Protein backbone atom coordinates (compact mmCIF):
# COMPACT_ATOMS: atom_id res chain seq x y z
CA UNK A 1 0.00 0.00 0.00
CA UNK A 2 1.35 3.42 -0.90
CA UNK A 3 1.25 6.35 1.52
CA UNK A 4 -1.21 8.19 -0.74
CA UNK A 5 -3.63 5.24 -0.74
CA UNK A 6 -3.36 4.81 3.04
CA UNK A 7 -4.11 8.51 3.59
CA UNK A 8 -7.03 8.45 1.13
CA UNK A 9 -8.59 5.45 2.90
CA UNK A 10 -8.14 7.09 6.31
CA UNK A 11 -9.58 10.41 5.08
CA UNK A 12 -12.63 8.65 3.66
CA UNK A 13 -13.18 6.65 6.87
CA UNK A 14 -12.83 9.69 9.14
CA UNK A 15 -15.13 11.70 6.88
CA UNK A 16 -17.84 9.03 7.12
CA UNK A 17 -17.42 7.78 10.68
CA UNK A 18 -15.42 10.42 12.54
CA UNK A 19 -16.45 13.39 14.61
CA UNK A 20 -15.39 17.00 14.91
CA UNK A 21 -12.78 17.69 17.60
CA UNK A 22 -10.68 20.69 18.53
CA UNK A 23 -6.90 20.52 18.83
CA UNK A 24 -5.55 23.11 21.25
CA UNK A 25 -1.98 24.26 21.88
CA UNK A 26 -1.80 27.36 24.04
CA UNK A 27 -3.85 29.98 22.18
CA UNK A 28 -3.77 28.05 18.89
CA UNK A 29 -6.86 26.01 18.04
CA UNK A 30 -7.66 23.85 15.03
CA UNK A 31 -10.98 22.16 14.28
CA UNK A 32 -10.52 18.77 12.60
CA UNK A 33 -12.36 15.51 12.00
CA UNK A 34 -11.04 12.51 13.92
CA UNK A 35 -11.98 8.96 14.77
CA UNK A 36 -12.44 8.68 18.55
CA UNK A 37 -12.97 5.52 20.56
CA UNK A 38 -12.42 4.40 24.13
CA UNK A 39 -9.77 1.79 24.78
CA UNK A 40 -11.17 -1.71 25.29
CA UNK A 41 -10.59 -3.40 28.67
CA UNK A 42 -8.00 -5.76 27.14
CA UNK A 43 -6.02 -2.72 25.91
CA UNK A 44 -5.67 -1.18 29.39
CA UNK A 45 -2.03 -2.00 30.05
CA UNK A 46 1.13 -0.01 30.66
CA UNK A 47 0.40 3.71 30.52
CA UNK A 48 -3.21 3.33 29.37
CA UNK A 49 -5.82 3.97 32.06
CA UNK A 50 -9.53 3.24 32.20
CA UNK A 51 -11.34 6.19 30.63
CA UNK A 52 -8.54 7.00 28.18
CA UNK A 53 -9.47 7.33 24.52
CA UNK A 54 -7.73 6.70 21.23
CA UNK A 55 -7.99 9.59 18.75
CA UNK A 56 -6.96 8.96 15.14
CA UNK A 57 -5.97 11.97 13.03
CA UNK A 58 -5.12 12.20 9.36
CA UNK A 59 -2.12 14.25 8.26
CA UNK A 60 -4.47 15.86 5.74
CA UNK A 61 -6.34 17.52 8.62
CA UNK A 62 -3.24 19.16 10.11
CA UNK A 63 -1.23 19.99 6.97
CA UNK A 64 0.12 23.54 7.06
CA UNK A 65 -0.64 24.05 10.77
CA UNK A 66 1.58 24.21 13.88
CA UNK A 67 0.42 20.66 14.67
CA UNK A 68 2.04 19.16 11.55
CA UNK A 69 5.50 18.93 13.16
CA UNK A 70 4.24 17.01 16.18
CA UNK A 71 1.41 16.61 18.61
CA UNK A 72 2.83 17.34 22.04
CA UNK A 73 2.06 15.94 25.46
CA UNK A 74 0.92 19.39 26.62
CA UNK A 75 -1.59 19.70 23.77
CA UNK A 76 -5.31 19.29 24.39
CA UNK A 77 -8.11 17.68 22.42
CA UNK A 78 -11.65 18.90 23.02
CA UNK A 79 -14.13 16.08 22.34
CA UNK A 80 -17.86 16.84 22.65
CA UNK A 81 -17.01 19.86 24.83
CA UNK A 82 -14.73 17.88 27.15
CA UNK A 83 -11.08 18.94 27.34
CA UNK A 84 -8.76 15.94 27.22
CA UNK A 85 -4.96 15.93 27.71
CA UNK A 86 -2.70 14.28 25.15
CA UNK A 87 -0.78 11.52 26.95
CA UNK A 88 1.09 10.22 23.91
CA UNK A 89 1.22 10.63 20.16
CA UNK A 90 2.20 7.80 17.85
CA UNK A 91 2.93 8.89 14.27
CA UNK A 92 2.45 6.08 11.74
CA UNK A 93 4.71 6.15 8.69
CA UNK A 94 4.69 4.25 5.41
CA UNK A 95 7.83 4.63 3.30
CA UNK A 96 8.94 7.43 5.65
CA UNK A 97 5.76 9.45 5.01
CA UNK A 98 3.31 10.33 7.77
CA UNK A 99 -0.01 8.60 7.07
CA UNK A 100 -1.76 8.66 10.46
CA UNK A 101 -1.41 9.94 14.04
CA UNK A 102 -2.76 7.93 16.97
CA UNK A 103 -3.28 9.91 20.17
CA UNK A 104 -3.90 8.62 23.66
CA UNK A 105 -5.96 11.22 25.52
CA UNK A 106 -7.06 11.43 29.14
CA UNK A 107 -9.27 13.62 31.25
C-alpha positions as a printed Julia matrix, in Angstrom:
107×3 Matrix{Float64}:
   0.0    0.0    0.0
   1.35   3.42  -0.9
   1.25   6.35   1.52
  -1.21   8.19  -0.74
  -3.63   5.24  -0.74
  -3.36   4.81   3.04
  -4.11   8.51   3.59
  -7.03   8.45   1.13
  -8.59   5.45   2.9
  -8.14   7.09   6.31
  -9.58  10.41   5.08
 -12.63   8.65   3.66
 -13.18   6.65   6.87
 -12.83   9.69   9.14
 -15.13  11.7    6.88
 -17.84   9.03   7.12
 -17.42   7.78  10.68
 -15.42  10.42  12.54
 -16.45  13.39  14.61
 -15.39  17.0   14.91
 -12.78  17.69  17.6
 -10.68  20.69  18.53
  -6.9   20.52  18.83
  -5.55  23.11  21.25
  -1.98  24.26  21.88
  -1.8   27.36  24.04
  -3.85  29.98  22.18
  -3.77  28.05  18.89
  -6.86  26.01  18.04
  -7.66  23.85  15.03
 -10.98  22.16  14.28
 -10.52  18.77  12.6
 -12.36  15.51  12.0
 -11.04  12.51  13.92
 -11.98   8.96  14.77
 -12.44   8.68  18.55
 -12.97   5.52  20.56
 -12.42   4.4   24.13
  -9.77   1.79  24.78
 -11.17  -1.71  25.29
 -10.59  -3.4   28.67
  -8.0   -5.76  27.14
  -6.02  -2.72  25.91
  -5.67  -1.18  29.39
  -2.03  -2.0   30.05
   1.13  -0.01  30.66
   0.4    3.71  30.52
  -3.21   3.33  29.37
  -5.82   3.97  32.06
  -9.53   3.24  32.2
 -11.34   6.19  30.63
  -8.54   7.0   28.18
  -9.47   7.33  24.52
  -7.73   6.7   21.23
  -7.99   9.59  18.75
  -6.96   8.96  15.14
  -5.97  11.97  13.03
  -5.12  12.2    9.36
  -2.12  14.25   8.26
  -4.47  15.86   5.74
  -6.34  17.52   8.62
  -3.24  19.16  10.11
  -1.23  19.99   6.97
   0.12  23.54   7.06
  -0.64  24.05  10.77
   1.58  24.21  13.88
   0.42  20.66  14.67
   2.04  19.16  11.55
   5.5   18.93  13.16
   4.24  17.01  16.18
   1.41  16.61  18.61
   2.83  17.34  22.04
   2.06  15.94  25.46
   0.92  19.39  26.62
  -1.59  19.7   23.77
  -5.31  19.29  24.39
  -8.11  17.68  22.42
 -11.65  18.9   23.02
 -14.13  16.08  22.34
 -17.86  16.84  22.65
 -17.01  19.86  24.83
 -14.73  17.88  27.15
 -11.08  18.94  27.34
  -8.76  15.94  27.22
  -4.96  15.93  27.71
  -2.7   14.28  25.15
  -0.78  11.52  26.95
   1.09  10.22  23.91
   1.22  10.63  20.16
   2.2    7.8   17.85
   2.93   8.89  14.27
   2.45   6.08  11.74
   4.71   6.15   8.69
   4.69   4.25   5.41
   7.83   4.63   3.3
   8.94   7.43   5.65
   5.76   9.45   5.01
   3.31  10.33   7.77
  -0.01   8.6    7.07
  -1.76   8.66  10.46
  -1.41   9.94  14.04
  -2.76   7.93  16.97
  -3.28   9.91  20.17
  -3.9    8.62  23.66
  -5.96  11.22  25.52
  -7.06  11.43  29.14
  -9.27  13.62  31.25
